[in-house]
Amino acid sequence: MATNPVVVPNTITVHLGRPDEAAENVTVTFTDYIKNVASNEIYPTWPDSAIRANILAQISFALNRIYTEYYRSRGYDFDITNNTVIDQAFVKDGEIFDNICKIVDQIFNNYIVKSGSIVPYAAKFCDGVYTQCRGLSQWGSVDLANQGLLPYQILQYYYGDDIEIVYNAPVGENTPSYPGIPLRRGTFSDEVLTIKRQLNRIRLNYPAIPYISSATTGIFDAETEDSVKAFQQIFNLTVDGIVGKATWYKIKQIYNAVKQLSELTSEGLTISDVERKYTTELQYGDSGVRVRALQYYLAFLGYFYPELPPIPITGFFDEATRDAVYSFQSAYGLPVNGKVDLNTFLKIDEVYRSIVSDLPANYQSAIGEPFPGKFLVEGDTGENLSIIQRYLNVISQNDPNIKKVEVTGEFDEATKAAVIALQKQLGIEQSGAIGPVTWSEIVTLGNNL
């Protein structure tokens, strides 16, 4: 039995026609969709094993379309069509058979994967009489069932011995993969990590795209920007190095294509291809560098908003931190639960950036120079780099492991090396990039010295 993080959606939107044809979109529950498809693709009088094998193929194919965002990555506002040349039969308000309903209710969140892959398998099929294909033969599955083969054995016969069944997958909302905000130089997130992985795989087919050596970190650096620009150039997008919605979905579309994720010959995806490296939600009891970053933002905001209680930057999500989160969520109309999900953090980040952008020149708050609101990476320039270089030189006078750097306002190799040396001593990720935690540590340490 295989396991993986794919969620079966509550609903699916079906386009009643060819993809580019003006036709109605119908949104139905996923179970009702599969019941409709099965009732229109196969016969209720078939042997139980054949019915179950076909339904598993239909579920897997539909989930593949949804998981890969096959149509949505192309700009369409639906998940699948009812065109049987490319998708599956679906008839609005069509007749549903009782025995098929019962079977679908039992197995609607089971689906096929290739061994080692997490992607729902693109389990293509045809009737096997009027049309032939490399996938499952619907009428052939009846013959195999009559010979006594079980559903899994029927599926192995057509799709190979290296398939597995995922049982009882979780059910939830069908959430778009685009994070909702553009990714650009200085952004830090799991979505940046995703883009880096995908671009590095795409470049195997498109060598003009530069390799991203920092693909194990979630920091949008100069290498990532160069790679994005090359991709945009190749695929006729605006060449700005920013991953907005259009670039995000074009990268996803090409990535799916080069890996053939919607084909029987798919390379598949492993857990390591999609795993999230960073915590997606922070709450009471958590600890680590992301809690420190959160506390830095909240502590800074506390100097401007008296309703936010002052908190120390400890790296531990304690009661004081939770109280500050409560206060912030209440002030900005967010669900007041004390947990920092993506929506809460984006609002914190937005308010922080707004304050920093309005500060007078050379303003220094009670907690030191304010973090500029984005990660500083090699190749960046500006006064913020001069500030950091001055602090690093103060630190270097008392720490032989930190080498003195020239105050040029340019994030050069020497500055990066000094930052990495300090990050190593602090026991935080040695990325060489300056985020809120590294920034606050450099400024605090420099001020103390």
N, C-alpha and C positions, 0 to 999 in steps of 0.2 A: 504494500500500500504506500502510495506517495503522499507527501504533505508539502504544501507551499502556501504563500501568503495571498493568493488570488481570492478576491471576494466576488461571490455571485451577486449580481445587482438585483435590487428590488424590482426595477422596471427596465424596459428596453424600448427604444423608439424605432419603429419600422417605417421605411419609405415604400409606399405602394406603387412601385414602378422602377425603371432603370435609375441609376444614380443621378444622371443629368436630366432626367425627365421631370417636368412639372407635375407633381403628384402629391397626394395627401401623406402626411406623417401621422402615424398612430402610435401612441405610447400606451403600453399594456404591461401588466406584471410579467416578470420573466417566466413564471410557471404557466400563465395563460398563453404566452407566446409559444412555449415548447409544446403545450397541449394542442394548439392550433396547427403548428407545423407538423407534428406527428400525425394528427388526424388527416392532414392533406398529403403527406408524403408516403404513408404506409397504410396497411389495412388492419383493422382491429381483429380480424379473424386469423391473423398470422400466429405462429407459435410464440409463446411468451418470450423465449430466448431471443428470437429474431426481433421482436418488438423492443425489448430492452437494449439490445445491441444498437439498433437504429436510433433510439432515443438518446443514448449516450453519445453517439456520433453527432446528432443534431445539437445537443447541449454544448459539446466541445467546440463545434464549429461556430456557434453563436457567441460563446465566451471568447473565442479567439478574435472575432471581429471587434468585440467590446474592449478586450484587454489591449490589443494593439492599436486601438482607436483608428481602425482601418479607414473609415469614412471621415471621422471627425478631424483626423490629421490632414485630410485633403480639403477641409473647409466646409464639409457638409454638416447639417444639424440633425443627423440621425445615426443610428448604430449599425443598421443592416437594411437591406432591401428585401422585397419579396420576389425579386426576379430570379427564377430558378436556374438561369444560365450561370449566374455568379453566386447566388445565395440559396435560400431555402424558401419553399412554398409557405405563404401565409395568406389567408383569406379573411378579410375583416368580417367579423360576425359569422364566421364559418362554423359548420357543425363540428361538435367535439364528441368523441366516443367515450363512454363511461370507463371501460377497462384501461384505455390509454390515460385518462385523467388519474386513475388510481396509481398507475405505474409512475407517471410523472411526479405526482406528489411524494412518492417514495424516493426517487432518485434525481430530482431536479438539481441538487447541489453536489452531484457526483459528475466527474468528467475525466477525459483521457489526457494523459501527458506522455511524452517520450521520456524514457528513463534518464534521469539527471537534469531534466528541464522542468521549469515551472510554468511555462506558457501553455494554456489550454490548446490542445492539438487541433490543427486545422483539418479536422476529420472529414474530408470531402467524400461525397458519395454520389451514385447515380443509380438508375433503375436496373441496369445490367441487362436489359432486353433491347430497348430502343436506343439507349445511349450507353457507351462504355467509358470507363475512367480507371485511373490507377487506384482509386480509393475503394470504399465499400460498395459492393453490389447489393442493392436492396433485395432483389429476388433471389440472388445467390445466398443471402443470409438466411432466407427461408429454407433452402435446401440443406444448409449446414445445421440449422436448428432441428430439422426433421431427422438428421443423422445423429442427434443427441448432443451436439456441441452446446456448451454454456455461452452466455453473452460475452464473457471475457475471451473465450477461445475463438468465437466468431470474429471479434475485433482483432485479435492477434493474427488470424488467418489473412486479413486484409491489410492491416497496418504494420505487421511485423511483431516479432517476439519481444522487442524492446519497448513495449508500451506498459504503462501502469495506470491504475485508476485512483484518482483522488476522491476520497469519500468524505461526505459531510463538511464540505467547504463552508466557511462563514458567509452569511448573507448580509448585505449592507447597501449603502448608497453607491451609485456609479459616479465617482468623483473624477473630474477631468485631471489629467496629469500636469497641465500647465499650472505653475505655482501662483499665477495671478498678478505677479509683478515682474517687470523686465529684469533679467540677470545681466550685470555689467561688471566691468573691472572694479574690484573691491567688494563685490558681493560674496557672502559666505553662507553656504547652505548645502543640504544634500542634493538639491536640484542641480547645483553647479557640478557636483560629483557625477551625477547622471550624465550631464552634457559632455563632460570630459571623457567618460567611458565610451559614450556613443560616438563621439568624433574620432577617437582613436581607432575604433573598429571600422568606421566609414573610410578612414584614410587608407586602409588596406585595399580598398577598391578605387579610391581617388587619392593617389599619392601626392597630389599637389597640396593637400591639406597638411600643415605641419603637425608633427607629433607633439603631444602634451606630456612632458615628463613628470608633471606634478599631479598626475591623475588619481593619486591616492588621497588627495586633500580636497576639501570642499571650497577652496578659495579661488575666486575668479581672478587669475593673474594675467600677466602680459602674454604668456604662451597661449592661454585659453583665448584671449582676445584675438591674437593672430590667427589661430585655428578657426575661430568663428568667422572672421573676415574672409578667409580663404573659402570656407564653405559657402558663405553668402555670395561671393563672386562667382563660384561655379554654378550655383543654382538660381542666379538672377534675382537675388534679394538685395535690399538696401544694405550696402557695405558699411556698417557702422560699428561692428564688433559687439553689438548688444543683442542678447537673446530675448526678443519680445515674443509675442504669441506666434507670429508668422514663422519666425526662425525656429522657435521651439518645435512646432509641429512639422516643419520641413525636415529638421534633423531626425525627429522620430520616424517620419515616413521613410526617409532614406535608410535609416538604421534598420527598420523592419524589413525593408526590401533587400539589403545586402545580406542580412541574416536569414532571409526567406521565412520569416516568422508566420506568414499566412499561407505557407505552402506545405505539402506533405514532406518535402525535403528539408524542412527547417533545421537550422543549426541549434535552435532552442536557446533558452536562457537558464543560467544556473542561479542559485541563490546569491552567489558572490557578484553576479552581474547587476543585481538590483538592490542588494541590501543597503539599508540606510546606516550611515556611520555615526550620525549624530542623533541625540535624543529629540524626538518630535514633540514631546510635552514635558514640561518641568512642573513638579509639584512638591508639596511638603515631604521632607525626608531625602530628597535628591541631593547630590553633591557633584562637584566637578567644575571644569572650566566654563561650561555653559551657564552654570548657576552664578559663577563669578561675573560673567559678562552681563547677565540679567541684573545682578545687584549693582554693578557699575552704572548701568542706565538708570535704574530706580533711584540710586543715591544722588546722581546728578540732577535728575528731575525734581528731587525733594527740595533742592535749593530754590526752585522757582515755584513750586506748588506746595504750600504749607499743609494741604490735606494729605500729602504723602509723608508718612512717618520716616524719620531718618533710619537708615540701616547700615550696618557695617558690611564690608566686602570680605566675606569669609569663605565663600565657595560652598556653604551649606545652606540649603533651603529650609530655614528655620521659621519660627512663628513670626518674627519681625518681618522677614521677607514675604511671608504669606499675607500679613496685614497690609503691607505696602501694595501687593498685587490686588488685594480686595479693594483698597482705596482707589487704585488706578482704574480698575474695571468699573467701579461704581461711577467715577467721574466721567468716563467716556462711553457709558451706555453699553458696556460689554456684559456678558453673563458673569455674575459675581460668584465665582467658584474657587478662587484662589489658585487656579491652575493656569499655567502659561502655555497655551496652545499657539498655533501659528497665527491666528487672528489677533490674540492679545499681544504677541511679540511684535507683529507688524505695526500695531498701533503704537506700542512703546517706541519702536524705532522711528516711526513717522513723527511723533511728538518731539523726540530727542533731536532729530535732524532739523526740525523747524526752529527749535530753540537755538541750536548751534549756528544756524545760518543767520540768525538775527542778532547774534552777539556782536558788540563793538570790537573793532580791531584790537588785537593784543589783550583781549579780555582774559583774565585768569580767575577761575572760580575757586571756591574754598577747597575743592578737591583737586586742584591743579588744572593744567591746560586741558580743555575738553577734547575728548576723542572726536575726530572729524566726521564720524558717522558712517565711514566705510573703511574696509581693510586697505591698508597701504601696502603695496606690493612693489617688487623690484621693477624699476623703470618709471615709477611715479616721480613727480617733481612738485615743488611748492614749499611754502613757509612751514607747513606741518612737518615736512622732512627735516628742515633746518632745526625746528624745535627738538625733534627726536635726536638728531645728531648732536646737539649741544648737551642734552641730557646724557646720552651715551658717553660723551667725553668726560662729563663729571663722574659718571660711574667708573669709567676706565682708570681714573686717578686712584681709585681705592680697590680696584679688582683687576689683577693682572690677566685674568682670562678674557676680559673685554678689551679689545684693541681700540685705540683711538682712531677716529674717522675724520675726514675733512668735512667741514660744514659747507656743503654745496647746494643743499636743497634738492639733491638728486638721490634717489634710492638706488645706489650702486652696489656692486658686489661686496665691498668692504662693509657697508652699512648692514647688508643682509647677513654677513658672517657674524657681525657683532650682535645682531638681534638673535640669531640662532644660538650663539654662545650663552646669551642671557636666558633664552627660553629653556635651554638645557639645564641651567642651574635652577630655574624655577619649577622644573618638572612638568612643563606644559608642552603641547605639540610643537615640535621644532620645524615649523613651516617657513620661517624666515619672513613671514608676513606679519604686519602689526594690526591686530584686532583690538577690541576694547580692553581685554585682559592684559595683553602685552603692553599696550599703551599706558594703562593705569599703573602697571608695575614699574615701567620705565620712569614715568613722571613722578610717582610717589617716592621711589628709591632715589631719584635725582634730587628731589626737593629735600628729602631727609639728609642727604649728604651735603 
